[in-house]
Amino acid sequence: MIVNNFKKITIGEKGVILKFKSKEPKEIPFSEINQIYIKVKKTPIQYVLLFVVVSLSIVLLSLWIFGLTLVAFSPLFLVFVGVIKLYSYKRFVLKIKLKNGSSVIQTIPLRLKHKTIEDITKIRKAILVCVKS
């Protein structure tokens, strides 16, 4: 499996061109692409549980040191909001699986998700044209 951090993906005449930050561009022919898709990755439950344990430890420690009069219930509310935000956080990953078994993986920011979906649609159409030819 190849994990690449490419800067930009463009569609050429014969394939997909991956432009990297420090390396020279690499072209992947349409005939070599097996699958291309975007996958949603959520935050693992272990990270959410770790956040809850650390946050509640800090709140309980502050309650023990300062007492209930100085520490209001707002830290518990912030922990609750943090858990909800952390659990609902999503990352998008572009995956290009090649016919030789290797993969190209790139995380996609939320603001570029729709543009990436449009690019994937164009690539899929080009692959269909390549297969029919």
N, C-alpha and C positions, 0 to 999 in steps of 0.2 A: 504494500500500500504506500503510495506517495502522498505526502501531505505538503502542499505547496502554499505559500503565501504570495500569490501573484497580485499585481497591482490592478490590472485591467484585463478584461476579456473582450476580444473583438471577433467578428465573423469575417473570414476571408473568403476567397473564391472556392478553395478546395478544403478548407478546414477551419478550426477554431484556433485563434492566435492568443496565447497567454503571454502577457507582458509582465515581467518580474521587476522588482525594485532594484536589484543589483545585478541580475544575470541578463543574458540576451534573451529575446523573445523565443518562444517555442511554439511550433505549429503542430496541432493534432488533426490529422485528416478525418473527414466525416466518416470514412469507411472504418476507422479504428474505434469509433465511439459506440459503446454498447448501450449505455443508459446515461441520461442527464436529468437531474431533478434537484429540487430544493427540499430539504428536510428541516422540520422544526425540532429544535432540541430545547427541552425545558431544563430547569435547574434540578440537579439530582436531590433526592429527598435527604441524603446525608448532609448536604450543605445547609439545608433548611433546619434540620435538627441541630447541627452544630451552632448555627446562628441563635437558635432558641436557647440552647444550653448556656452559651457564653453571655447572651443578653440577660437572661434570668439570673445568672450568677452575679453579674455586675449590679443588677437591681437589688438582689438580696444582700449583697455585701454593703451597698450604700444604705439600705434600710438598717442593717446591723450597726454600721458605724455612726450614721447621723440620726437615726431614729425616724419614726413615722411623722413627726411634726415637720421636719425639714424636707423630707422626700415625699412628694405627692404621688398620686397614681398616674401621672403623665408618663413616666418612663415605661410603665406596663402597657399603656396605650401605644407608645412608640414601638415597643417590641411587637405588639400585635399587628400594627400597620406594616412594620418591616417584614414580618413573616408572610403577610398577604402579598406584598410587592415582590418578595424574593421567590415565592412559589409560582406567581403568575408571570415571571420574567421568561421571555423566550428568545432564543437565538436562532438564526437561520443559517443553514449550511448548504452551499452549492456542492453537489457531488457529480463528478463525471467519471463513470466507470468505463474502462476501456476493455476491448476484447481480449487483451493479453492478461487480464486479471488485475491490473493495477488500477488505482483510483487517484483522481485529483480532487482535493477537498479544499474549500475556501469558505471561511465564515463571511456572511453577508450582513452588513448593518441594516437596521430596520428601514432607514431612509432610502436604501437602494434595492429593496425587495421587489418593488413593482418593475423597475427597469430590468432587473435580473430575470424576472419571469418573462418579460417581453423578449429578452435575448434567448432564453431557453426555447421559447416558441419558435423563433427564427431558426435556431440550430436544429430543432426537431424537423421543421419543414425542409431544411437543406439536407438532412440525413435521409428523409423520405425520397427526395429527388435523386440523391446519390444512389440509393438502393434500387430505385426503378430504372436507373440508367444502366 
